[in-house]
């Protein structure tokens, strides 16, 4: 074992059990306040630490004085003990003793105070006391298990740092029943979960802080918080749009990376988790001694009361401890070899995430950590589903992605988790990590094939419309196997990473200089078109074309079969001024500008989105539960899906390969294959959507009988203000003129 000289050693003092600690129980893991059989109240502490030689529980008072208690009971690699008198609000952490031998993957260092992986609330932040201030500051060297600035860089992570990290580490908080304790599901018996079926769902990806920070209707003290999102002013916008679920960017406790702190920046998105049971303390308005748990629950209740589900974006593929040169904050110091995938020499980490480490989900204790966390958020925090960041990394067995992996198998049989919404980001950065369309039934997936195809179509980069036909009709080429349904595809054009929708039609080159990485970060492949001018412009023709392109993209998304996902602010023309990787921009670059909905230039956009969502809700033919068959479903009926060329005739096989930028899609509401809950046939209106991506006007012949007798125009994206119901209908078989770059939606009225 190597350690640095001339450091204050605090780690190897002999351990002696205190007189007042009791054996306690190895289950449940974490800190659970309870009353013992003798009527004495206290807290049971239990920590899995396979391979550790000893574990100390460390309690902290308000003056940061530390009291250590040795946990001497060991059951199935779980160290546990019950402390009478320890009540909710008590702050705590662990010191874990064992060998220091990074070459074999052993990185125990009891000088480092460790956050309990099962802590349900966290008080404080890592590195609150930084070295320096502002730009050039760094996370304190004491946070690292190794000597960070050791002069011999080739062994930089192998020399142990024996300085105490406790002053720089946040503490776990004991949480009681009144803020999220053992009551569990009983606390939600009066909660009205929306339970929106997948086909009826419209997702809205938002950031708790960014959505509320600049909202004038939210009290200033609540902005940027869970309470702010629960405020009626925030809920009003969501209800007016008609979205059915918010997909929250990570709200697990996360940490800021050293390289960001050095540049005076912060991790804004939160994809750097370190506490899988704790709501991120930075989003709490009411306090961080457990109050954040109750505040989060009240937010969920408020959203449920508004008919909106809550889906969490979760990051179980890696943690904030990064690679071998990263800090020792929790799992690394508890059992590095038990929690992480290690490389061949065990000193380094297998990195399938691009973030330095990968959790070893094949290990039973890691699988238990993840599934315990998921069940906790469902049963005790009230959430309705999860979007799994880099889900392919979770599906890896020993090395390769395996759709029969332990993680997917456990989820499939879990009586709680198999009933909630499960969304996979179906890729990671490792070999064979791209798995779009490969996840098993029960899962939906972010469909990046949809994103790329729709972007290419509207920027004029597609040679034909073959791929577009699949994307508009539910991506059956990807998902029509194993009993999967069209709602296996989460259709999106933008997400938190990449350009906003407005920037997608305003920039062809990223502008990421503010991130401090020389504009090297973020993707180069944006599939964007700036409409003739790069960035902001006073050219009114360019601005009008950009607004039209926004209407085209949003209309295409909301008319496509599958589950649409909007990104907060796209419906009001939000811009990040060309930054396509704003993960570290915790400022007005990322926060929603709530002056936009009142701006005459952008005000009609949100109205169009709300109108299209209302159309989806009213018409089952627009939110199908089964794939199209291309044939009639009753005697004398029409095909449930038909495609038309610009001359009003049905497309032939050759037409799919013909260069062109115009496509007609007919959805027959009289030929829907599925039935309602009573077994009755579902009958709806029929619709014709015409998509024209060419820059010039062109004639289009409306399909004649038997498809329709006349057509009522519902949406015309060439117009700033949409057509009204009193507008005269169009005769079937009549020629019309399509404006350049436009979408028209008609209701087909029978003869």
N, C-alpha and C positions, 0 to 999 in steps of 0.2 A: 504493500500500500504506500502511495506517495502522498505527501501533503506539503503545503507551502510552509516555509519557515517563518518564524516571528509573527504568527497570527494568534489572536486570542482564541484558545481552544475552549469550546463550551460543550463539546459533544460527548466525550467519553467518560463522564462522571458516572460512578456506580449508581444503579437504580435500586430503589427500595420502595416497596408498596406502601402507600399511606394507610393509616389505621382505619380510615373511614370508607374506603372503597370496597365495594362488594363484587362478587363474581359477575353478576349481570347475565346477559344472554347474547349469543352470537347473531341473533336475528331480532329485528331487522337491522341491516347495515345502516350506519349513520348515527346521528344523535336523536334519540326519541324520548321526549319528556313523558313520564308516566308515573302512576302511583303503584308502589310495590305491594305484595300480598300482606305486608304488615301495616299498610296504610301510610307509609312514608313516601312522600313525593320526591322525585329526582329525575335524573336523565341517564339513560342507558347509551353507552358509546360502543360501537362495534366497527372495526376496520379490518378489511381483508388486506393482508400484507404477507403474501407467500414468500418464504425464504428469509424473512427478517429475523434478526436475533433478539430484538426487544423493541417495544413501542411505548412511547410516553405520550400521554394526553396532557396538553398544555392549556390551562385556563388563563384568561386575561381580564383584569379589572379595567375600570375607566381610565386609570393612570398608566395603563400598559404594563402593569406589574404582572409577571408570569408565575404561575404555580403549576408545578409538574406532578403528574400522577402516573406511576407505572401501571400499565395494563398487564397483569400477570396471567390472566386466563387466556388460553389458546385452544380454540376448537375449530378443526378443519381449516387451519391457516387464518382464522379470524381471531383477532385480539379484541377482548371485550371487557367491560366493567360497568358497574352501576354506581353513580355518585349521588347519594342523598343530598337534597337541598339545592342541586343545580337546576335552575329554572330557565324558562324561555327568556331570551335576550342575552344569555351568557355567550361570550365569544370564546372560541377555542381553535386549536390546531393540533397537529401531531409532529413528533420527532420520531423517526424510525432508524433504528440501529442495524448495522450489518456490514458486510465487507465492502471495501472500496477497491474495485478492480475493473475499470472500464473496459479492459481488453476482453473480459469475459461477459461484459454487459452488466456487471454489478456496480451500481452507483449509489449505494446507501451513504447518506451523510447527515447525521443527526444534528449538525449545526444549522440545518435548514428547516425552518418551520414549514409544514406542509398543509395545504388546504385539503380538508376532507372531501373526497370525490362525491360523497352523498350529502354534503352540506346543503340545506334547503334555503339558506339565506347567507349572504356574504356582506360583511361590513368592511369598507375600505377598498383600496386598489393596490395593485402591485407597483412598487416603486413610487409611492406617493412622495417620499423623500428622495429626489433624484440628485445625481451628481451634476451640478450646474443648473441653469435655468434657461428656458427658451430654447432657441435653436442651438444645437451643440450639446444639449443635455443628454444624459444616457440613463438607462435603468441602473440602479445601484449594483455594483459588482457583487455585493453580498447575496444577491438573488441567485447566483450561479453556484452549482455544486463544485465546479472546478475553478481554478484561478483563471479568470477571463483574460488577463493581459500577460500571461506567462510568456517570457521572451522567446522560448523555443516553440514556434507555432505548430510544429509537427506533433507535439505532444500537449497542445494547449488544453485539451479537455481531460487529461489524465492526471493532473496534479490537483489534489483535493483542496478546496477552500474551506477553512475551519472557522470563518467568521460567522457570527450569528445573523440570520436573515430576518428574525422576528420583527424588528422595527419597520421593515419595508414590505411586509406581507399582509394582505387582508386576512381577516379571521372568519371562520365559519360561525354561524349564529344558531343557537338552539331555538327551534320554532315550536310554539305551543299550538294546542287545538284551535284557539280562537283565530289564528292566522294561517292555518293550514296544517293541522296536526293529524292525529290518528283517526279523525272522523271520516276521512276519505270520501268515498262515494256518497255517504249519508248527507254530506253538506250540499249535495247537488240534487236532492230529491225534488226540490221545488223549482229547479232551473229548467227553463224551456229551451232545450237544445233544438236548433232548427232541423237537424237531420235532413238536409237538402240532398235529394238523390243526385248521383253524379251527373246524369244527363242534363239536369236542370241547373247545374252549378256555373257560376261566373266568378272567377277568382280575381282578386285585386291585390297585387303584391305591394306592400308598403313598409316603411320604416317608422317605428313608433316615434322616434325623436324627430326625424325629418318631416313627417306628415303634420306634426303639431307645432313645431317651433315658431312658425311665422303666422299662425292662424289668428286673425284679429278677434275672432269670437271666443277664443279660449283664454281664460285668465292667465296672465303672464307667469304666475307661480306654478301653473300646471302644464305649461308648454314643454314639450320634449319628454313627456312622462306617460305612464300607463293611464293615470287619471285624466290626462289631457285627451287621449284617444277615446276614453269613455265619456267625454263631455258631449252634451247635446249638439254643440256646434260641429264637432267632428263627425258624429253619427249622422247628422242631417245630410251631409254631402254624400256619404256612402249609401244612405237610403234613397236619396234622390237619383243617384246613378242606377240603382237597382242591383248592385253586385250582391252575391250570396255568401261570399267568404272573403275574409282578409287573410293573406298569406304574409305573416310577419317575418321580416328579416330577423336574424338570430337574436333571441332574447335570453338565451342561457348566459350565465356570467362569463365574460370574456376579458382578455387582457390586451394591452397595447404592445406591439412589437418594438424591440429596441431600436431598429433602424428607423421607425417612424418617430419615436421619441427624440432621437438625435436630430431629426429634421424639424422638430417643433410641431409634428403632426400627431394624429390619433387614428386608431382603427375605428372607422365610422360604421362600416357594414356589420362588424361583429363576428366574422368567420374565423374566430381565434378563441374557441371555447376553452374554459378551464373548470367550469362547474355545471354539470349536467342536470342538477336538480334546482338550481337557484335562479330566480328571475334576475336579470342584470340589474345591479344596484343603481347604476347610473341613470336608469329610467324611472326611478321612484321619486315621487313628490312627498310621500308621507314619512319617510325615514328608512334606515337600512338595518335596524336591529330586529328584523323579522316583519316589519310593517309592509315591506315590498311584496310579501306573499299575499297578504290580504288585498293590497291595491291591485295586483294582477288579477286576482279572482273577481274583484268588482268590475274590472274592465271586461273580462270575459262575460260576466252576467249582463252587462250593459249591451254588449254586441249581440248576445243571444236574444235579449229582449227586442232588439231592432231587427231580428230575423237573420242575423249574420253569423256564420260559423267562423271559428278561429283555427287557423292552420299555422303551425310553427315550422320555420325553416331551421333544421337541426343539423349540427356538424359533429357527427360521431366518427368521422373518418380520421381526424387528427386532433391534436390539442395545441395549446399555446406554448408548450415547452419546446417546440421546434426540434432541430437536429441535435447532434452531439455537442454543438457549441451554444445551445440554448440554455435558458434558466431552469433551475430546479424548483418547481412550484407545487407539484402534487404527485402525479402518478410516477414520474421518474424516480422520486425519492422513496416512494412506497414499495414498488417492485418494478424496476425498469424492464427486466426480462419478462415479467408476467403480463405487462400491459402493452408493450410495443413490439412491432415487427422489427427484428434486428437483421442487419446484413450478415454476410458470411463470417466476418471477423468479430461480430457481436459488439464491437466498439461503436459502429455506425448503425444508422437506421435505414430500413427499407422505406423508400419514399414514393408512394403511389399517388400522393396528393399535391406535390409541389410545395408543401409547407414544412418539410423537414422530417416529419415522422408520420407513421400510420398506425392506428390502433390495431392490435392483433385480435380481431373479432373471433377467430377460431378458438381462442382460449376461453374456457367456461366463465372465468371471473369477469372478463371483458364483455362477453355476451350478456352476463347477468347485469352488469352495470348499465348497459344500453337498454335492455328490456325493462329493468326496474325503473329507469328514468322515464321511458316512454309511458309505461303504465301509470306512473305518478302524475305525469302531466295530463293524462286523460281522466283518471279517477279522482284526483285530489285538486287539480288546477282547472279542470273543466274543458280542456281543448278538444277539438274535433278531428284533428289529423295532423300529418307531418309531411313536409317536403324534405327529402334526405339529400344533403349536399354530397356530391361525388359518391353516389350510392354504389357504383361499381366497386369501389374500394372495400365496402362492407360485404360485398358478395364474393370476395376472393377467398378461396380455401387456403391452401398453403402458398400458392403463387398466382395461379390463373383465376380469372373470374369464373364462378361456378354457380349456375342457377339452382343447384341443389345444395348450396352452402349452408352451414349451420345457421347463419343469421336469417336467411330467407325461410328456412324450414321452421325455425322457432316462431317467426312472425306469423307464418301461415296457420299454425295450430293454436296460437295464443287466443284465448276466449275474449280478451279485451281488445288487443291490437288488430285482430283481423276484421273488426267491425268499424274501424275508423278509416278516414281517408288516408291513403298512402301514396305519395308521389315520389318517384325516383328521378334524380338527375342522373341519367343512365350512362355515365362515363366517369373515368378518372384519368390521370396523366400517365399511367403505366402501360406497358405493352398489352395489347388486347383489351384495353379499358373502354373502348367505345362500344356500347351495348344497346343502342337505341332499337327498340322493338323486341328485345330479348328477355325482358323481365317477365316473370310468370303471371298468370291470372291473379287477381286481387290488387295488382299494382297498376297505377297510371304512371305516365312518363312525360317529362318535358320533351317535346318533339322539336328538336332543332332542325330537322329536315323541313318541317313546316315553316319555321322562321326563315331559313335560307331561300326556300322556293318562293315565298311570297315577296320577300325583299327583291329577289332577282326579277320577278315578273314586273313589279312596278317601277324598277329602275331601267327596264328594257334590256336585261342581260340574259333572257331566256330565248333559246332558239325555237322552242315549240312549247306546247302546253300539256305534254304528257304528265309530267310530275305535278303540275298544278292541279290537274283533275283528281289525282290521288289525295292531295292535301286538302282540297275543298270538301271532299266527300268522306273524310274520316281516316285517311291513311290506312286503308285496308291492306295494302301491300306490306305494311309493318305489323299490324295488330290483329288481322283476321285469322288467328290460330288459337288453339287451346281454349276456346270459349271466350276469348276476350271480346270486348265491345268497342264501339267508336270512342267512348269516353276514356279509353286507355290512353288517348292522345290529349295531352295538355297543349293546346295550340297557343303559341305566343310569337310576337314579332320583336318585342323588346323585353328585357329583364333588367334587374338591378345592375348587372355588368354589361358594358357596351353603351352605345349611344342611346339617349332618350329618343322618343319617336320624332320629336321636332328636330333634334340634331341629326337624325338619320336622313332627313331631307334637306339639311343645311350644310353638312360637312362631308367631305370625302377623305379628310385626313384628321386624325386625332390631335387633340390639343391638351396633352397631359403634363405640361411643364411644371404646373403647380404641385405635382406629386413628388418632385425632387429626384426623379430618376432619368433625367435627360430625355424624356419622351420615349423611353424604350419600353415602358410597361404598357399593358393593354394590347388588345389584338390589332393587327394591321388589316385583317380581313373583315371589313365592316359591311360590305355589300350595300353601300350607301350611295346616294346621288344628291348633289347639292342644288339641283334645279338651275344651275347656270351661274351661281356665284358662291364663293366659299365663305361661310360664316354669315354673320349678321349683315344685312344690306338694307338700303332705303329704296331699292328698286321695287316698285309696287307690283309689277308683273311677276317678278320672282317670288315675292311674298305671297301673292295670290295662288301661284302654282304650288307652293309649299303647303299652304292650307288645304288645297285640293288633294294633294298627295296624302296628307294626314287623314283626310276623310276617306280616301280610297283604302288605305291600310286598315283603319279601324273598321270600316264596313266589311271588308274582306274577312277580317278576323271574326267578327260577330255573326257573320252568315255562314261560316264554315262549320261542318259537322265535327264534333269533338267538344272539349272543354276549353273555352277561351280564358286566357289570362291577360289582364291589363296591368300596367305598371302605374302606380300612383303618380298623378301629374300629367301623364300622356294625354288625358282627356281635356286638359286645359292648356296644352302647348308648353309644358315645362322644358327648359333648356339647361344643360350643364356646360354650355359654351364650348362644346366640342370635346370635353373630357369624357373618354369612354372607359375610364377605370377609376371612378371617384370613390374608391374604397377608403381613402384616408382624408376625404374632404368633409369634415364635420363643420360645415359652414353654409353660407347661402348658395354655394355651388350645388349642394345636394338637397338642401331644404326646399320644400314646396313654396312657391311664390303665390300666395293667396290673393294677390292683386289681379292675376290673370283672368279668373272667372268673370271679373267685372270689366275687363278690357273688351271693347267692341270687336277687336280683331279676333279674339279667341273665344268669346262667350258662346257662339253657336256650336262650338265643337262638343262641349259637354252635353248640350241638349241633344245632339245627334247620337252620342253614345247612349244616353239614357233611353232614347227612342228605340234604338236597335236592340238594347237589352230587353225592353218591354215587349218588342216583337218576338224575341226568342221565348220569353216567358209565356206569351199568349199562344204560340203555335208549336205544337209538338213536332211538326215536320222539320223545324229548324234545330231541334235538339233530340235527334233520334237515339234510341236505345239499342238499335241493331244496324248492322251494315246494310247498305243498299244491295239489292240483288240484280237490278237492271231488267226486271221483268214485272208483269202485272201481278197483283196479289188478289185479284177477284176477276170473275168472268167478265170479259169485255172491258177490263180496266186498261190503264196506261202503265207504262213502265214506271217504277218508283223513282227512277233517276234517268234523265235524258240530257244529252249534250248537243248543242247546236252551233253551227257555223254562222258567219255574218249574213249569209243569204237565207237563213231561217230553216235550213235543212239539217237533219240529224247528222252528226259527225260519223264519218267512216273511219276505218282503221288508218287509212292513209292520212286523214285530216289531223290526227294526233301528231304526226311527224312533220306536218307542213309548217314552215316558218310563219309566224303570225302572232298577234298580240290581242286577239279578241276571242272570247269564249262565252257561250250562253249555257247556263245550268238551270234545268227545270226540275223542281222538286214536287212530286205529285202527292198532295195531301189526301187523295182518295185511294192511295195504294201503299199505305203504311203497313208494314208487316206485323208489328207488335200489337198487342192488345192491352187494354187497361186492366186495373186490378179486379174488375168483375168479369173479365174474360171477353168483353165486348170489343169489337173492332174500333180502332181509333180513326176518326175521319177529321180532316183539317182542310184549310185552304191550300191551294197550290201556288207556287211562286216561281218566277223566272228572274234569275240574277244574270246580268250581262256585265262582264268585266272587259274593259278596253284599255290597254296600256300603251297604245300608240299615241304619238304626240299630235297627230292630225285628226280632225273629224272624219268619220267614215259612216257609210250607210249600214243599217242593220235591219233585217226583216223579221218582225215578230212572228214566231211560229203560229201557223193557222190551226184550224180544227184538225184533229179532235183535242189538241192541247188546250185551247181556250177559244172563247168567242170574242172576248175583249180583255184588255189589260188595264189595270189601275196602277198608276205610278205612285210608289211609296217613298222611294229614296232616289235622289239624283245628286251624286257627289260633285257634279260640275257647278252646283248652285251653293252659294253661301247659306241661303235660307232654303229649307227643304219644302217640297211641294205639299200643298194642303189637300184635304179629303175632297174638296169641291172641284178639283181639277178634272177636266173632261177625260174620259177613258180613251184608250187607243184601240183601234180595231185589230183583231187577230189577222195576220197576214199582211199588215200594213208596213211600209218602210218608215223607219225613223232615222234620225241622224245622231250618232253618238259623238259627244264632245270628246276632244282629245283627253286622254288619261281620266277616265271616269268610270263609275259603277252606277248602274241603274237596277233598282229592285222593283219588280212588278208583282201585283197579285193577279193571278190568272183566274178570270171569271168564266164559268162554263157558258156555252152558247145557250 
